[in-house]
Amino acid sequence: MPSRSVNKGFRDFHRALTPRSYESGGATSHKASITSRLEAYYNLKQMFYSGSANNGTSISGFSDVDFFASIPRENLNDNSSVSLRKIKECLQGRFRNTRIFVDSPAVVLDFGSGSWDTAEVIPADFLYQTDEGINVYDIPDGSNGWIKSSPRAHTSYVTEQNNRLDKKLKPLIRFIKAWKYYNDVPVSSFYLELRVTKLMEAESSILYEIDVNSVLRKLYDCDLAPIRDPKGISGLISPCKSAAHKETALSKLRTAKIRSKKARDAESSGDIREAFGWWDKVFSGRFPGYYYYD
């Protein structure tokens, strides 16, 4: 029976992590109905994709579909929590049999077929356009206020670095997000995306088996410190929603850091099968096996 190299294991793993076409079509199929409801009640100007599904870093079976709903400021409340609650009630009137709840900065619609069949609607107040033609919005900040955000600016930042690094940055981000989802780590996907991209700015190449270990170690060593938005739009971006979540995330990160180091040590000593065993522990039993069927 043939065996994999560790690098092939990561490449095969990435194929498994990439969502299938039916996943991207789940919550997306409800876009027209959500749009028409918000147009009627909130004078919606535009609704567009954002988040990992739009950026090519989503995880099969876990990542939902994010929408920015551009709503005029006069139809929003100064208290963003009030706006979220009212939008939730508005959408519930259209989707009566759908579980809908607020999880700032979004109103979440769970259509019932899995995480990939979940839509997050983020109310966004258009503020201005940069000299580069990029729109900037206010979105809920999780503390009743509003914070600046620009999906296009952040997508461009990650894509630019991904292109520079031979299209290997987005797979690396996927691996770190997979660790998050498979181990139920309460850390922001948006934070991970920007933090990993920032860490890779100084690198000239990416080797998955080296850099997954390196990123996990650096995330732990920096104590999951807030990151300043590299594009200068959103200010400081927090890793977690609470101190308790951060404590849990750091504990799980410490375990992952130790296990990935053991995987690297095993590979360096020539014990590839042992390395696969440790990577499988890092990813909670989801990493490809050492042997495979040809």
VEXDREN-2710 file (C-alpha; in Angstrom, 1 decimal):
% VEXDREN-2710
k/r/px/py/pz
1/MET/0.0/0.0/0.0
2/PRO/1.5/3.4/-1.0
3/SER/2.3/6.0/1.6
4/ARG/2.2/9.8/1.6
5/SER/4.9/12.3/2.3
6/VAL/3.9/14.9/4.9
7/ASN/3.7/17.6/2.2
8/LYS/1.4/15.4/0.1
9/GLY/-0.7/14.9/3.3
10/PHE/-1.2/18.6/3.6
11/ARG/-2.0/19.0/-0.1
12/ASP/-4.6/16.2/0.1
13/PHE/-5.9/17.7/3.3
14/HIS/-6.5/21.0/1.6
15/ARG/-8.5/19.4/-1.1
16/ALA/-10.7/17.9/1.6
17/LEU/-11.1/21.3/3.3
18/THR/-12.2/23.1/0.2
19/PRO/-16.0/23.4/0.1
20/ARG/-17.9/21.6/-2.6
21/SER/-20.2/23.5/-5.0
22/TYR/-23.4/22.4/-3.3
23/GLU/-22.1/24.0/0.0
24/SER/-21.6/27.4/-1.6
25/GLY/-25.1/27.2/-3.0
26/GLY/-26.9/26.5/0.3
27/ALA/-27.5/29.8/2.2
28/THR/-26.7/31.6/-1.1
29/SER/-30.0/30.4/-2.5
30/HIS/-31.8/32.5/0.0
31/LYS/-30.0/35.7/-0.9
32/ALA/-32.8/37.0/-3.1
33/SER/-35.5/36.5/-0.4
34/ILE/-33.3/38.2/2.3
35/THR/-32.6/41.0/-0.1
36/SER/-36.2/41.7/-1.0
37/ARG/-37.3/41.7/2.7
38/LEU/-34.6/44.2/3.7
39/GLU/-35.4/46.3/0.6
40/ALA/-39.0/46.6/1.7
41/TYR/-38.4/47.3/5.3
42/TYR/-35.0/49.0/5.5
43/ASN/-34.5/50.6/2.1
44/LEU/-31.5/48.2/1.5
45/LYS/-29.1/49.7/-1.0
46/GLN/-26.9/46.6/-1.7
47/MET/-26.2/43.2/-0.3
48/PHE/-22.9/41.6/-1.2
49/TYR/-20.7/38.7/-0.1
50/SER/-18.0/39.0/2.5
51/GLY/-16.0/36.8/4.8
52/SER/-14.1/33.5/4.1
53/ALA/-16.5/32.2/1.5
54/ASN/-15.8/35.3/-0.6
55/ASN/-12.1/35.2/0.2
56/GLY/-11.3/31.5/-0.6
57/THR/-10.5/30.5/2.9
58/SER/-13.7/28.8/4.0
59/ILE/-13.8/25.3/5.5
60/SER/-16.0/22.5/4.1
61/GLY/-18.8/21.7/6.5
62/PHE/-18.1/24.6/8.8
63/SER/-17.9/28.0/7.2
64/ASP/-21.1/29.9/6.6
65/VAL/-22.0/32.6/4.0
66/ASP/-21.5/36.2/5.1
67/PHE/-23.4/39.1/3.6
68/PHE/-22.9/42.8/4.1
69/ALA/-26.3/44.6/4.0
70/SER/-25.8/48.2/3.1
71/ILE/-28.6/50.1/4.9
72/PRO/-29.0/53.9/5.1
73/ARG/-27.9/55.3/8.5
74/GLU/-31.4/56.8/9.1
75/ASN/-32.8/53.3/9.1
76/LEU/-30.3/52.1/11.7
77/ASN/-30.1/52.8/15.5
78/ASP/-27.1/54.5/17.2
79/ASN/-27.1/51.4/19.4
80/SER/-26.0/48.6/17.0
81/SER/-27.5/45.9/19.3
82/VAL/-30.9/47.5/18.8
83/SER/-30.5/47.5/15.0
84/LEU/-29.5/43.8/15.1
85/ARG/-32.5/42.9/17.2
86/LYS/-34.9/44.8/14.9
87/ILE/-33.4/43.3/11.7
88/LYS/-33.7/39.8/13.3
89/GLU/-37.4/40.4/14.0
90/CYS/-37.9/41.7/10.4
91/LEU/-36.2/38.6/8.9
92/GLN/-38.1/36.3/11.2
93/GLY/-41.3/37.6/9.8
94/ARG/-40.2/36.3/6.3
95/PHE/-38.5/33.1/7.4
96/ARG/-41.0/31.9/10.0
97/ASN/-39.7/28.4/10.3
98/THR/-36.0/29.3/10.3
99/ARG/-33.9/29.6/13.4
100/ILE/-32.7/33.2/13.5
101/PHE/-30.5/34.8/16.2
102/VAL/-28.2/37.6/16.8
103/ASP/-24.4/37.0/17.1
104/SER/-22.8/40.4/16.7
105/PRO/-21.9/41.8/14.2
106/ALA/-24.5/39.7/12.4
107/VAL/-28.0/38.4/12.3
108/VAL/-27.6/34.6/11.7
109/LEU/-30.1/32.6/9.7
110/ASP/-29.7/28.8/10.2
111/PHE/-31.5/27.0/7.4
112/GLY/-30.9/23.7/9.0
113/SER/-28.6/21.6/6.8
114/GLY/-25.3/22.3/8.5
115/SER/-22.9/25.2/9.2
116/TRP/-22.5/25.7/5.4
117/ASP/-26.3/26.3/5.2
118/THR/-26.1/29.3/7.5
119/ALA/-26.2/32.9/6.4
120/GLU/-24.9/35.8/8.4
121/VAL/-26.3/39.2/7.6
122/ILE/-24.2/42.1/8.8
123/PRO/-25.9/45.5/8.7
124/ALA/-23.5/48.1/7.2
125/ASP/-23.7/51.8/7.0
126/PHE/-21.7/53.2/4.1
127/LEU/-19.3/55.9/5.2
128/TYR/-17.0/56.9/2.4
129/GLN/-14.8/55.6/-0.5
130/THR/-11.1/55.7/-0.3
131/ASP/-8.8/57.2/-2.9
132/GLU/-8.4/53.6/-4.2
133/GLY/-12.1/53.3/-4.8
134/ILE/-12.7/51.0/-1.8
135/ASN/-15.9/51.4/0.2
136/VAL/-15.7/51.7/4.0
137/TYR/-18.7/50.9/6.3
138/ASP/-19.7/51.0/9.9
139/ILE/-20.8/47.6/11.3
140/PRO/-21.8/46.5/14.8
141/ASP/-18.8/46.2/17.1
142/GLY/-20.3/43.7/19.6
143/SER/-20.5/46.4/22.4
144/ASN/-23.6/48.3/21.2
145/GLY/-21.5/50.7/19.1
146/TRP/-20.1/50.6/15.5
147/ILE/-16.7/49.9/14.0
148/LYS/-15.3/50.6/10.5
149/SER/-14.9/47.7/8.2
150/SER/-14.0/47.2/4.5
151/PRO/-14.4/43.6/3.1
152/ARG/-12.8/44.6/-0.2
153/ALA/-9.8/46.1/1.4
154/HIS/-9.1/43.0/3.6
155/THR/-9.8/40.7/0.7
156/SER/-7.3/42.6/-1.5
157/TYR/-4.7/42.5/1.3
158/VAL/-4.9/38.7/1.7
159/THR/-5.0/38.1/-2.1
160/GLU/-2.0/40.3/-2.7
161/GLN/0.1/38.3/-0.2
162/ASN/-1.3/35.0/-1.5
163/ASN/-0.2/35.8/-5.0
164/ARG/3.2/36.9/-3.8
165/LEU/3.6/33.5/-1.9
166/ASP/2.8/31.3/-4.9
167/LYS/-0.9/30.9/-3.9
168/LYS/0.0/29.1/-0.7
169/LEU/-1.1/31.6/1.8
170/LYS/-4.8/30.9/1.5
171/PRO/-4.3/27.1/2.0
172/LEU/-2.2/27.9/5.1
173/ILE/-5.0/30.1/6.5
174/ARG/-7.4/27.2/5.8
175/PHE/-5.2/24.8/7.8
176/ILE/-5.3/27.2/10.8
177/LYS/-9.1/27.7/10.5
178/ALA/-9.5/23.9/10.3
179/TRP/-7.6/23.5/13.6
180/LYS/-10.0/26.2/15.0
181/TYR/-13.2/24.4/13.8
182/TYR/-12.1/20.8/14.5
183/ASN/-11.1/21.6/18.0
184/ASP/-13.9/24.0/18.8
185/VAL/-11.5/26.9/19.5
186/PRO/-13.4/30.2/20.4
187/VAL/-11.2/32.5/18.3
188/SER/-12.3/34.8/15.5
189/SER/-11.8/33.6/12.0
190/PHE/-11.3/37.2/10.8
191/TYR/-8.6/37.6/13.4
192/LEU/-6.8/34.4/12.3
193/GLU/-7.0/35.4/8.6
194/LEU/-5.4/38.8/9.2
195/ARG/-2.9/37.5/11.8
196/VAL/-1.6/34.7/9.6
197/THR/-1.3/37.0/6.6
198/LYS/0.6/39.6/8.7
199/LEU/2.9/36.8/10.0
200/MET/3.7/35.7/6.4
201/GLU/4.5/39.2/5.2
202/ALA/8.1/38.7/6.1
203/GLU/8.4/35.3/4.4
204/SER/9.5/34.6/0.9
205/SER/7.9/31.1/0.6
206/ILE/5.6/28.7/2.5
207/LEU/6.1/25.0/3.3
208/TYR/2.9/23.8/4.9
209/GLU/4.5/21.3/7.3
210/ILE/6.9/24.0/8.6
211/ASP/4.6/27.0/8.6
212/VAL/1.6/25.5/10.3
213/ASN/3.9/24.6/13.2
214/SER/5.4/28.1/13.0
215/VAL/2.1/29.9/13.0
216/LEU/0.7/27.9/15.9
217/ARG/3.8/28.7/17.9
218/LYS/3.7/32.4/17.1
219/LEU/0.0/32.7/17.8
220/TYR/0.7/31.2/21.3
221/ASP/3.9/33.3/21.9
222/CYS/2.1/36.6/21.1
223/ASP/-0.7/35.6/23.6
224/LEU/-3.3/36.1/20.9
225/ALA/-2.7/39.8/21.2
226/PRO/-5.2/42.0/19.3
227/ILE/-3.9/42.9/15.8
228/ARG/-4.0/46.4/14.4
229/ASP/-5.8/46.3/11.0
230/PRO/-3.0/46.2/8.4
231/LYS/-5.2/48.4/6.1
232/GLY/-5.7/51.0/8.9
233/ILE/-9.5/50.8/8.7
234/SER/-10.9/48.7/11.6
235/GLY/-8.5/49.7/14.3
236/LEU/-7.6/46.9/16.8
237/ILE/-9.1/43.5/16.0
238/SER/-9.7/41.3/19.0
239/PRO/-9.1/37.5/18.9
240/CYS/-12.0/36.5/21.1
241/LYS/-15.3/37.7/22.4
242/SER/-14.4/37.4/26.1
243/ALA/-11.5/36.8/28.5
244/ALA/-12.8/33.3/29.2
245/HIS/-12.9/32.5/25.5
246/LYS/-9.3/33.7/25.2
247/GLU/-8.2/31.6/28.1
248/THR/-9.8/28.5/26.4
249/ALA/-8.3/29.4/23.0
250/LEU/-4.8/29.8/24.5
251/SER/-5.0/26.4/26.3
252/LYS/-6.0/24.6/23.1
253/LEU/-3.3/26.6/21.2
254/ARG/-0.7/25.4/23.6
255/THR/-1.7/21.8/23.0
256/ALA/-1.6/22.3/19.2
257/LYS/1.8/24.0/19.4
258/ILE/3.3/21.0/21.3
259/ARG/1.7/18.4/19.0
260/SER/2.8/20.2/15.8
261/LYS/6.3/20.4/17.2
262/LYS/6.3/16.7/17.8
263/ALA/5.1/16.2/14.3
264/ARG/8.0/18.3/12.9
265/ASP/10.5/16.4/15.2
266/ALA/9.3/13.1/14.0
267/GLU/9.5/14.1/10.3
268/SER/13.1/15.4/10.9
269/SER/14.1/12.1/12.4
270/GLY/12.7/10.2/9.4
271/ASP/9.7/8.7/11.2
272/ILE/7.0/9.9/8.7
273/ARG/4.3/7.6/10.1
274/GLU/4.8/9.1/13.5
275/ALA/4.6/12.6/12.1
276/PHE/1.2/11.8/10.5
277/GLY/0.0/10.6/13.9
278/TRP/0.9/13.9/15.5
279/TRP/-0.7/15.9/12.7
280/ASP/-3.8/13.9/13.1
281/LYS/-3.9/14.8/16.8
282/VAL/-3.5/18.5/15.9
283/PHE/-6.5/18.3/13.6
284/SER/-8.6/16.2/15.9
285/GLY/-8.6/13.0/13.8
286/ARG/-9.2/14.7/10.4
287/PHE/-5.8/14.7/8.9
288/PRO/-5.2/12.2/6.0
289/GLY/-3.7/8.8/6.8
290/TYR/-0.1/7.9/6.2
291/TYR/-1.1/5.0/3.9
292/TYR/-3.7/5.5/1.1
293/TYR/-5.3/3.5/-1.7
294/ASP/-3.9/4.2/-5.1
END
